[in-house]
Amino acid sequence: MKARSYESREQLWIEVIPRNIVIVAENEEGNIVGFSDGGEERSGKYPQYDGQLNAIYLLKAYQGQGLGKRLVQSVVHEMKQLGMNSMLVHVLEANPSRLFYEGLGGKLIDSFEAEFAGEKLTELVLGWDDIDSIQ
């Protein structure tokens, strides 16, 4: 697997930010402690879902305080402004964060095997038919 350099990650974000919804969470000192990224559903395999939560990340020290939920709600708010009404997210079956998405009302709509770093893993697709239900 190719190592990610600072420069390659910087280039990725330079491309992502203008075309997606990117929300950043900061602590009291103004340091970034998390982010969420969403936009239009990317695969075209799920036409009944118009939005997609692409990523959410929160430093461990800030988890369990409601910030993750607020990051998702902020992406959802922006999606609604763009006329999107439904959303999906991809998450590895073994990833404990799937419980976070299920707690927000995400329902299993698909699963498939995907290869990550040479290992076959099960990826789940969770969806919300109505993003107004995410509260």
C-alpha positions in Angstrom: 0.0 0.0 0.0 1.3 3.4 -0.9 2.1 5.7 2.1 0.1 8.9 2.2 2.3 11.9 2.3 1.3 15.3 3.6 1.5 16.7 0.1 -0.8 14.0 -1.4 -3.4 14.6 1.4 -3.1 18.3 0.9 -3.8 17.9 -2.8 -6.8 15.7 -2.1 -8.3 18.3 0.2 -7.6 21.1 -2.4 -9.7 19.1 -4.8 -12.4 17.9 -2.3 -13.3 21.1 -0.5 -14.7 23.1 -3.5 -17.0 20.3 -4.7 -18.2 18.8 -1.4 -19.7 19.9 1.8 -16.9 20.0 4.4 -17.6 20.9 8.0 -14.8 21.4 10.5 -15.0 21.1 14.3 -12.6 23.2 16.4 -11.9 23.1 20.2 -11.8 26.2 22.4 -8.2 27.0 21.3 -9.2 27.0 17.6 -7.5 23.7 16.8 -9.2 21.4 14.4 -10.5 18.3 16.3 -12.7 16.8 13.6 -14.4 17.1 10.3 -17.2 15.7 8.2 -17.5 15.6 4.4 -20.5 14.9 2.3 -22.1 15.6 -1.1 -23.9 13.9 -3.9 -24.2 10.1 -3.9 -21.0 9.0 -5.8 -21.5 5.5 -7.1 -24.8 5.8 -9.0 -25.7 2.4 -7.7 -28.3 3.7 -5.3 -30.6 6.1 -7.2 -33.1 6.4 -4.4 -30.4 8.2 -2.3 -29.2 11.6 -3.5 -26.7 12.4 -0.8 -23.7 10.7 0.7 -21.7 11.1 3.9 -18.2 10.5 2.6 -16.2 10.9 5.8 -16.4 11.8 9.4 -13.4 12.0 11.7 -13.1 13.1 15.3 -10.1 12.9 17.6 -10.6 10.2 20.2 -10.4 12.8 23.1 -13.5 14.5 21.6 -15.6 11.4 20.9 -18.7 10.7 23.0 -19.5 14.4 23.5 -22.1 14.8 20.7 -19.6 16.5 18.3 -19.9 13.6 15.8 -23.6 13.9 15.7 -23.4 17.7 15.2 -20.9 17.2 12.4 -23.4 14.9 10.6 -26.3 17.2 11.3 -24.3 20.1 9.8 -23.6 18.1 6.6 -27.3 17.2 6.5 -28.3 20.8 6.9 -26.2 21.8 3.9 -27.5 18.8 1.8 -31.1 20.0 2.5 -30.1 23.5 1.3 -29.0 21.8 -2.0 -32.3 20.0 -2.4 -31.1 16.6 -1.1 -33.5 14.6 1.0 -31.9 11.2 1.5 -28.4 10.0 2.3 -26.1 6.9 2.6 -22.8 6.1 4.1 -20.3 3.3 3.5 -18.7 1.8 6.6 -16.6 -1.4 7.2 -18.6 -4.0 9.0 -15.9 -4.4 11.6 -15.7 -0.7 12.3 -17.3 0.2 15.6 -18.5 3.5 14.1 -21.2 1.6 12.3 -23.0 1.7 15.7 -22.8 5.5 15.6 -24.6 5.5 12.2 -27.1 3.0 13.3 -27.8 5.1 16.4 -28.6 8.0 14.0 -31.1 5.8 12.3 -29.1 4.5 9.4 -30.6 1.3 8.0 -28.7 -1.4 6.1 -29.3 -1.2 2.4 -26.4 -3.2 1.0 -23.2 -5.0 1.7 -20.3 -6.2 -0.4 -16.8 -7.4 -0.2 -14.1 -4.8 -0.9 -10.3 -5.1 -0.8 -8.3 -2.7 1.5 -4.6 -3.0 1.7 -4.7 -6.5 0.2 -7.3 -7.7 2.7 -10.9 -8.6 1.8 -13.4 -6.9 4.1 -17.1 -6.5 4.2 -18.3 -3.0 3.5 -21.8 -2.0 4.6 -24.0 0.7 3.0 -26.4 2.3 5.5 -29.1 4.7 4.3 -31.6 7.3 5.5 -34.6 7.6 3.3 -35.4 11.0 4.9 -32.5 13.0 6.3 -35.0 15.0 8.3 -35.0 12.0 10.6 -31.4 12.6 11.7 -31.8 14.6 14.9 
